[in-house]
Amino acid sequence: MNAILAAFELVFTWDVMLTLVSAALFGLLVGAVPGLTATMATALLVPLTFFMDPIPAVGAMVTCAAMAIFAGDIPGALLRIPGTPASAAYVDEAYAMTKRGEAETVLGACVLFSAIGGLFGTAVLIFAAPALAEVALKFSSQEYFWMALLGLTCAAFIGASSPVRGLVSLLIGLLISTVGLNNPAGVPRFTFGSTEMLAGIDFIPAMIGLFAVSEVFRTIAAGAPPWDTVQTRVGNIFRNWGGMVRTYWRQQLRGNVLGTAIGAIPGAGADVAAYVSYAVSRRFSKTPEKFGTGHVEGIIESTSANNSSLSSAWVPALVFGIPGDTITAIVIGVLYVKGINPGPTLFLFNPQTIYAVFLIFILANLLMIPLGWLVIKFAKHLLRTPRQVLMPIILVFCIVGAFASNNAAYGIILMLAFGVLGFFMEENQIPIAPCILGIVIGPILERNFVTTMIKADGSFIAFFDRPIAAGLGLFVLAIWLSMLVSAIRNRRRGDLDEALS
């Protein structure tokens, strides 16, 4: 009890509260700019934390990351340009709702269920941190291989109405992920003699190009038409909250649980949680045919998952000092600088610090609702700006984001190249989301496959010789089998309908 009271005294001071609000506004701004990710926002705060006490320093980074993950949904819904990679999983769904005149519904769902998801992940962090961390630590290369394969399998669900086009997009992403020296053999692949390509394809310029720059190119090709098909005002975002909670509480809970479980696995992060949750939502929905046409169900489950995973990623970080994602990796470095060494002893010798972190998580997610509402009210004016004015501004932000990813003009070249690729993919109805997933998960899949084969001396039995790996493997194989059976059933049904007609 004394430690809890000490935590309240550490957090509820004017300087800490001012830091939290300032970091929240900064995170909302960065997250809403395409290409400037939550990880980048957190990294930009690191130099400032050197001049802060430990609690406000950690609080600034926690609040900034939570706000940036949510804010990525705003440009995705209004302009079909995801602000962060986690928002890319359901950007088409959100934009379709905006075009139908339901911008306040989709943005209201994003802010509400992001906050609820964050609070759920925080509750798990508080009450189940040691147990979840122990499970995550049992993962080896076999388990990571099956997790990566599960993520790639999800691309078949995300691949819109045509699994074939989804597979083509996925293979393009996997091909891109093989470029460079970053492979188990350390052999240059597809570099064509370029020294810049030895480092591989940076994900940030690729994502900016595929989503944002391709949209700019498409607007130019169409002659910069006015926003005639898109809603030009955002109404009351609070109006449908009660109905959505009553209707989709199961999806929200499932997204929270799945996001928390994925977040606690080191290296997974909010991006994987969003993609997997969207795929699961579509797979188990009673109305899967509505997905892709502007259906809020998948958005609710995905946005619940990515914010809950952000909180649960701190489980292995705080208990064992193992980062759950890139954001916690940055924060662990700050903790060491501040003399707060993550690990089991932190709970014994500095419990007030742990409780202060928990309080900051709760405050960050509560602040998300009023501050998110303010940012949405400001962002709606984007739709009143003429395209010929807005698109050059977006392109400038994209160039800044691509350059900032590695402080080199090479990032801008990559961004433009992927912008052309994204433009031609969408012109041929090839979805972009599976390509993004292939770029992210491809290296993880290859690295853990090779590691497992080396450890097992080439025996494939090794992928099933551990309990968790066997369970994940059987789950993935069951998904493949269900997809195959469904495809055969649909084909037979189509043949029967053709014969009857």
Salt bridges, closest charged atoms under 4 A:
ASP92 OD1 - ARG80 NE 2.85
GLU102 OE1 - ARG100 NH2 3.18
GLU143 OE2 - ARG466 NE 2.84
GLU215 OE1 - ARG80 NH1 3.40
GLU215 OE1 - ARG218 NH2 2.89
GLU297 OE1 - HIS295 NE2 3.05
GLU301 OE2 - ARG254 NE 2.81
GLU426 OE2 - ARG80 NH2 2.13
GLU426 OE1 - ARG218 NH2 2.94
GLU446 OE2 - ARG189 NH1 2.83
